[in-house]
Every structure is written in C-alpha cells, then in structure tokens.
Amino acid sequence: MKVAIDARSLAERSTSNRTYWSELIAAFGRRKDLELLLVSNVPLPPEDVPANAEVVLHSGGGRVFSLFALPKIARERKADVVHVQYTVSPFFKTPVVTTVHDVSFLIEPAWFGLKDRLLLQWTVPASCRRAVRVLAVSETCRAEILERIPLPAEKVVTTLEAAPRRLLGLLPKPPKWDEPYVLLVGGASPRKNLAGAVEAVRGARKALPNLRLVVTGRLPERPAEPWVVAPGPLEEAALAGAYRGAHVLLHPSFHEGFGLTILEAMALGCPVVASDRGAIPEVAGNAAVLCDPGDVAAMARGLVGLVDPEARAGQIERGRVRAMEFSWDDTAARTVEAYAEAIGR
C-alpha cells in the first residue's frame, strides 16, 4: 500500500504534532507492507525518514500546499491513500484519512482566539465529512467528535497514542532547577489551566515551602512569582531529564483529546497529578491522582500527598505499568486497518 503523508510536522520542534507523526511514521517503518511518501514544503530531519519512505518536497506555502499541492502530488504519485490531520482539501481525488486530536474548539470556543476559533469551526467539520475515515486518538475523543459533528459512527475510528519511544531512549540531561519542583508541560493556552497550576503550587508551598513550578512551552509574559521557572520549550533530552527530576507532573487541563504528557511522565518514572476532564481519566487509569481542575485545593493536596515515600513509589510503579499498555506499533496497525477500510481492501 502506498501512503502519502502530510509530513510537515516532522520539522517542528517540541510539539505534540511532531511526536504523533514521528512516532507513527517510525512504527510504519517497522512494517513491510507500506510504501511511504512523506510530502512536505520544508526539509525533514533525516532521522525521521525510515527506509521504506521517500521525501517529496514542494515549495508551496501552507494553504497552497494543503489545498492544491498535496492533492496533486498524491494523484501524480499514484498514492492509494493520503493521511493528514484536521484539514482535508476539497480537491483530493485520492481517498483521505484525517486525524483529529480533539474538538475542544467546539466544546469550549472561549479557549481559542477569534481567528483560530472561526477557522477550526469552519474547516474541521467539513474536512471530517470529506475524509473517508476520521482517526480519533481516544474513545473519549471519538465520542466527542460524533456528538458534535454529524458523521456515520463507522467512519470514526479510535487509534490510541503511546509514550514516545524516542524520548524513552534518550540519555536525559539533568534539570537545571533545584528540587523539588512541579513540572507543567504545555505552556499557557487557556485550556492548559496555567493559572490553576500556579494556585495549586502556591497552596502546596504552605506544606512544602521550597517547592517550585517549572513551566515549559511559550508563555506570553514572565511569571510574577519568583518560584515559577519558565525555561521555554525544551529539547527532547532536556524534557526527559525534567520528567525524571520532577517531584510530580501537574497536568491540570480543562480538556484533552488524549493527554500524551501523562504517559511520557509515567514511562519516565514521574508521578502524575492530573485533571479529571476529557480523555485524561481514560489515559491515566488508576495510575494518577485525578482532581477537578477548578479545585486548586484538591490539586495542592495531591502534590503534597506524593511526598510520602510509599504513596510515591506505588504511583510510580502503577504509572510505568500503565504506560506499557500503550504501543505505537498497535497505533500503526489500527491506522493501517483504517487505510484499508478507506480504499475498500
């Protein structure tokens, strides 16, 4: 089967989109039944190109690439199926599968700026209707798609994610911050609930006065609290070190379609205090302390409770077991099944 993939996200740095595509394509590279066309308008890292893949570069800008170049290349190179995320051009003649990581822009539009909100609400439902299969990254995400976008149930397929193999295989760089610290991965999107995280750590500092909060990702302004550290986006080895050195990962999002950072932390031996919203309970199972993201006192108690050595050790072990239940090879297998369904094989 020849699969054309919109591979532009492979050139991004420290994003969940890059993680998804790099891990999925690496898993495809371990299969013998696929021929990959990695189509991009920017050069791709050589380490992300498996032996069964060919890179096809096109100079078109973002919208020109998505709307016109990718459909044309897929048709000319005789791809059996195309895999994109979210946006499906109306000009495709080749069957298309799209991955939708979440529909939070339909669940709570206020989490998004006006431009992004309108663009997503306009394009994504139409793209889901054009696609032959829609891949949801969790059962929760699948249910939310079907609830908000009128689609046949059989069209939306769940393909779970997993902890990144690449991250687990790195030699982690030791963190630069004094311990103990709480780690928040993901920056300042309103959906990520940074304000709630700050208040939860403020509350926990009453019992643990040396506790700090380390926030990765891009922030719009420098944090006012001296105990909040904002190093910006971290390279993968530094992120692995940050997980391993953290007192706990705090993941207080108001919504997630999956919650990949939870599995990253668990796989690297970092206990988790997380929100009980969206797909987070589905992903975390019994291996995290789950709280209402609006209840900062409950989150603070969760952070303080993991000081106890027995409680901490038990949660770390449950987290490692839970992370091992997810596999990118399983994700790839279910994705290939969706390709076959899309082309009628």
Phi, psi and omega per residue, in radians:
M1 nan 2.275 3.122
K2 -1.721 2.126 -3.061
V3 -2.071 2.145 3.015
A4 -1.641 2.284 -3.063
I5 -2.159 2.306 2.969
D6 -1.265 1.734 -2.940
A7 -1.776 0.273 -3.079
R8 -1.022 -0.554 -3.100
S9 -1.147 -0.316 3.087
L10 -1.089 -0.422 -3.125
A11 -1.525 -0.081 3.106
E12 -1.323 2.888 3.132
R13 -2.082 2.251 2.971
S14 0.979 0.832 3.086
T15 -2.196 2.728 3.094
S16 -1.199 -0.502 3.073
N17 -1.101 -0.780 3.106
R18 -1.072 -0.762 3.128
T19 -1.018 -0.832 -3.112
Y20 -1.008 -0.910 -3.055
W21 -1.260 -0.680 -3.124
S22 -1.150 -0.706 3.142
E23 -1.248 -0.701 3.127
L24 -1.149 -0.774 -3.131
I25 -1.164 -0.663 3.076
A26 -1.079 -0.708 3.099
A27 -1.157 -0.664 3.050
F28 -1.068 -0.598 3.139
G29 -1.166 -0.311 3.101
R30 -1.562 0.059 3.129
R31 -1.840 2.696 -3.126
K32 -1.815 -0.045 -3.021
D33 -1.801 0.177 -3.079
L34 -2.185 2.521 2.931
E35 -2.097 2.122 -3.003
L36 -1.841 2.389 2.938
L37 -1.978 1.898 3.132
L38 -1.614 1.807 -3.014
V39 -1.726 2.295 -3.065
S40 -2.682 2.792 2.997
N41 -1.876 0.173 3.037
V42 -2.393 2.658 3.118
P43 -1.056 2.559 -3.117
L44 -1.857 2.564 3.088
P45 -1.054 2.223 -3.111
P46 -0.978 -0.571 -3.106
E47 -1.204 -0.233 3.126
D48 -1.682 0.071 -3.098
V49 -1.868 1.848 -3.119
P50 -1.300 2.996 -3.044
A51 -1.140 -0.469 -3.105
N52 -1.618 0.343 -3.086
A53 -2.133 2.579 3.013
E54 -2.113 2.340 3.106
V55 -1.566 2.267 3.089
V56 -2.071 1.972 -3.108
L57 -1.728 2.464 3.075
H58 -2.370 2.489 -3.014
S59 -1.508 -0.027 -3.060
G60 -1.132 2.581 3.069
G61 -1.188 3.116 -2.991
G62 -0.931 -0.985 -3.078
R63 -1.287 -0.650 3.067
V64 -1.073 -0.731 3.134
F65 -1.079 -0.894 -3.069
S66 -1.141 -0.758 -3.024
L67 -1.370 -0.719 -2.968
F68 -2.044 -0.844 -2.996
A69 -1.164 -0.843 -3.088
L70 -1.093 -0.818 3.073
P71 -1.030 -0.686 -3.124
K72 -1.162 -0.784 -3.136
I73 -1.117 -0.760 -3.141
A74 -1.059 -0.710 3.136
R75 -1.196 -0.816 -3.090
E76 -1.176 -0.595 -3.128
R77 -1.566 0.117 3.047
K78 0.987 0.778 3.041
A79 -1.182 2.502 3.068
D80 -1.328 -0.592 -3.076
V81 -2.678 2.679 3.095
V82 -2.067 2.459 3.098
H83 -2.109 2.145 3.110
V84 -2.261 -3.132 2.938
Q85 -2.170 2.361 3.123
Y86 1.135 -1.298 -2.900
T87 -1.516 2.162 3.088
V88 -2.037 2.024 -3.140
S89 -1.109 2.512 3.052
P90 -1.267 -0.093 -3.071
F91 -1.691 0.106 3.091
F92 -1.214 2.345 2.936
K93 -1.807 -0.271 3.140
T94 -1.605 2.489 3.075
P95 -0.994 2.423 -3.056
V96 -2.127 2.395 2.969
V97 -1.986 2.303 3.123
T98 -2.111 2.464 3.035
T99 -1.686 2.248 3.051
V100 -2.012 1.975 -3.059
H101 -1.361 -0.502 3.026
D102 -2.991 2.872 3.065
V103 -2.107 0.721 -3.136
S104 -1.086 -0.437 3.102
F105 -1.195 -0.321 3.025
L106 -1.671 -0.490 -3.116
I107 -1.297 -0.811 3.122
E108 -2.528 1.533 -3.087
P109 -1.001 -0.450 -3.093
A110 -1.132 -0.269 3.093
W111 -1.266 -0.151 -3.025
F112 -2.124 2.612 2.990
G113 -1.151 2.809 -3.033
L114 -1.006 -0.802 -3.092
K115 -1.089 -0.878 -3.132
D116 -1.112 -0.714 -3.119
R117 -1.064 -0.848 -3.115
L118 -1.156 -0.710 -3.134
L119 -1.107 -0.815 -3.122
L120 -1.161 -0.755 -3.120
Q121 -1.156 -0.472 -3.140
W122 -1.463 -0.763 -2.983
T123 -1.539 -0.647 -2.986
V124 -1.208 -0.836 3.086
P125 -1.007 -0.710 3.104
A126 -1.129 -0.687 3.124
S127 -1.134 -0.696 3.106
C128 -1.106 -0.613 3.098
R129 -1.227 -0.600 3.141
R130 -1.296 -0.585 -3.093
A131 -1.149 2.636 3.072
V132 -1.443 -0.579 3.020
R133 -2.389 2.497 3.054
V134 -2.005 2.171 3.138
L135 -1.677 2.119 3.036
A136 -1.788 2.488 -2.999
V137 -1.557 0.039 3.046
S138 -2.780 2.873 3.060
E139 -1.149 -0.620 3.079
T140 -1.071 -0.820 3.123
C141 -1.058 -0.745 3.129
R142 -1.044 -0.799 -3.135
A143 -1.107 -0.662 -3.126
E144 -1.221 -0.637 3.067
I145 -1.094 -0.871 -3.089
L146 -1.154 -0.503 3.129
E147 -1.242 -0.573 -2.986
R148 -1.900 -0.269 3.127
I149 -2.207 2.064 -3.135
P150 -1.138 1.843 -3.128
L151 -2.463 2.643 2.995
P152 -1.089 2.387 -3.069
A153 -1.012 -0.641 -3.089
E154 -1.231 -0.240 -3.121
K155 -1.347 -0.419 -3.059
V156 -1.794 2.093 -2.995
V157 -2.069 2.381 3.111
T158 -1.532 2.198 3.047
T159 -2.277 1.683 -3.075
L160 -1.116 2.657 3.045
E161 -1.594 -3.005 -3.123
A162 -2.728 2.967 3.059
A163 -1.125 2.426 -3.089
P164 -1.166 2.158 3.085
R165 -1.065 -0.660 -3.110
R166 -1.072 -0.781 -3.114
L167 -1.109 -0.696 -3.104
L168 -1.214 -0.450 -3.098
G169 -1.538 -0.036 -3.094
L170 -1.428 2.659 2.953
L171 -1.448 1.899 -2.987
P172 -1.216 2.508 3.013
K173 -1.458 2.289 -3.139
P174 -1.050 2.471 3.124
P175 -1.161 2.706 -3.098
K176 -1.605 -0.080 -2.994
W177 -1.761 2.552 3.073
D178 -1.134 2.438 3.069
E179 -1.480 2.758 -0.014
P180 -1.508 2.620 3.055
Y181 -2.423 2.616 3.027
V182 -1.678 2.344 -3.112
L183 -1.819 2.278 3.017
L184 -2.137 2.051 -3.099
V185 -1.833 2.147 3.033
G186 2.370 -0.072 3.026
G187 1.395 -2.661 -2.866
A188 -2.013 0.341 3.028
S189 -0.968 2.408 -3.135
P190 -0.928 -0.571 3.138
R191 -1.131 -0.459 -3.083
K192 -1.385 -0.234 2.995
N193 1.118 0.847 3.100
L194 -1.067 -0.706 -3.124
A195 -1.049 -0.711 3.093
G196 -1.133 -0.656 3.114
A197 -1.110 -0.764 3.131
V198 -1.056 -0.783 -3.133
E199 -1.178 -0.625 3.101
A200 -1.129 -0.765 3.119
V201 -1.192 -0.634 3.073
R202 -1.021 -0.751 3.108
G203 -1.154 -0.713 -3.140
A204 -1.156 -0.493 -3.131
R205 -1.158 -0.278 3.068
K206 -1.139 -0.572 3.072
A207 -1.689 -0.483 -3.096
L208 -2.207 1.369 -2.973
P209 -1.107 -0.311 3.141
N210 -1.617 0.017 -3.081
L211 -1.168 2.396 3.095
R212 -2.107 2.839 3.053
L213 -2.035 2.144 3.094
V214 -1.882 2.091 -3.080
V215 -1.981 2.010 3.073
T216 -1.563 2.933 -3.112
G217 1.653 3.112 -3.092
R218 -1.564 2.270 3.095
L219 -1.967 2.537 -3.112
P220 -1.229 -0.397 -3.139
E221 -2.690 2.844 -3.137
R222 -1.210 2.312 3.134
P223 -1.070 2.487 -3.113
A224 -1.339 -0.551 -3.085
E225 -1.325 2.281 -3.112
P226 -1.173 -0.328 -3.129
W227 -1.615 0.092 3.032
V228 -1.753 2.137 -3.118
V229 -1.877 2.287 -3.107
A230 -2.204 1.526 -3.098
P231 -1.369 -0.088 -3.061
G232 1.448 -3.060 3.118
P233 -1.043 2.426 -3.119
L234 -1.835 2.433 2.960
E235 -1.134 2.832 -2.958
E236 -1.039 -0.744 -3.134
A237 -1.140 -0.678 3.096
A238 -1.183 -0.641 3.105
L239 -1.151 -0.730 3.091
A240 -1.049 -0.731 3.092
G241 -1.129 -0.653 3.132
A242 -1.130 -0.728 3.077
Y243 -1.076 -0.831 -3.057
R244 -1.150 -0.516 -3.095
G245 -1.602 -0.148 -3.011
A246 -1.331 2.578 2.958
H247 -1.125 -0.701 -3.128
V248 -2.896 2.617 2.894
L249 -1.535 2.217 3.034
L250 -1.824 2.113 -3.079
H251 -2.209 1.412 -2.958
P252 -1.661 0.471 -3.024
S253 -1.018 2.559 3.036
F254 -1.329 -0.360 3.098
H255 -2.845 2.515 2.994
E256 -2.510 2.470 3.003
G257 -1.359 -0.410 3.054
F258 -2.498 -1.240 -3.090
G259 1.832 0.980 -3.021
L260 -1.089 -0.616 -3.099
T261 -1.082 -0.456 3.096
I262 -1.091 -0.820 3.132
L263 -1.209 -0.614 3.074
E264 -1.008 -0.852 -3.138
A265 -1.083 -0.838 -3.109
M266 -1.036 -0.767 -3.112
A267 -1.134 -0.474 -3.105
L268 -1.725 0.227 3.025
G269 1.398 0.451 3.132
C270 -1.894 2.137 3.109
P271 -1.192 2.786 -2.968
V272 -2.250 2.299 2.873
V273 -1.985 2.153 -2.975
A274 -2.451 2.894 3.049
S275 -1.186 2.741 3.067
D276 -1.805 0.461 -3.075
R277 -1.873 2.846 3.071
G278 1.000 -2.446 -3.092
A279 -1.502 0.013 -3.052
I280 -1.035 -0.825 3.096
P281 -1.062 -0.630 3.105
E282 -1.068 -0.733 -3.101
V283 -1.348 -0.751 -3.022
A284 -1.316 -0.499 -3.070
G285 1.023 -2.351 3.139
N286 -1.707 0.315 -2.986
A287 -1.800 0.201 3.104
A288 -2.446 2.764 2.962
V289 -1.487 2.008 -3.078
L290 -1.813 2.355 -3.083
C291 -2.391 2.716 2.932
D292 -1.090 2.163 -3.083
P293 -1.153 -0.250 3.056
G294 -1.542 -0.116 -3.094
D295 -1.774 1.505 -3.068
V296 -1.175 -0.502 3.115
A297 -1.154 -0.689 3.108
A298 -1.145 -0.719 3.107
M299 -1.122 -0.698 3.110
A300 -1.072 -0.734 3.107
R301 -1.100 -0.664 3.095
G302 -1.094 -0.708 3.121
L303 -1.136 -0.760 -3.121
V304 -1.212 -0.652 -3.099
G305 -1.079 -0.456 -3.113
L306 -1.426 0.100 2.961
V307 -1.255 -0.560 -3.139
D308 -1.058 2.119 -3.041
P309 -1.017 -0.699 -3.103
E310 -1.200 -0.780 3.116
A311 -1.100 -0.708 -3.123
R312 -1.136 -0.831 -3.116
A313 -1.094 -0.710 3.129
G314 -1.114 -0.715 -3.130
Q315 -1.246 -0.646 3.098
I316 -1.068 -0.747 -3.138
E317 -1.169 -0.753 3.093
R318 -1.086 -0.630 3.114
G319 -1.137 -0.764 3.131
R320 -1.094 -0.737 3.112
V321 -1.103 -0.749 -3.124
R322 -1.122 -0.754 -3.125
A323 -1.075 -0.582 -3.130
M324 -1.259 -0.211 3.131
E325 -1.367 -0.153 3.141
F326 -1.944 2.475 -3.050
S327 -2.523 2.314 3.068
W328 -1.185 -0.489 3.059
D329 -1.146 -0.638 3.043
D330 -1.159 -0.714 3.089
T331 -1.024 -0.806 -3.137
A332 -1.094 -0.719 -3.133
A333 -1.094 -0.779 3.140
R334 -1.204 -0.571 3.108
T335 -1.168 -0.734 3.109
V336 -1.131 -0.637 3.044
E337 -1.047 -0.708 3.106
A338 -1.149 -0.660 3.052
Y339 -1.028 -0.826 -3.109
A340 -1.073 -0.703 3.085
E341 -1.101 -0.688 -3.098
A342 -1.126 -0.563 -3.105
I343 -1.818 0.109 3.038
G344 1.340 0.486 3.094
R345 -1.629 nan nan
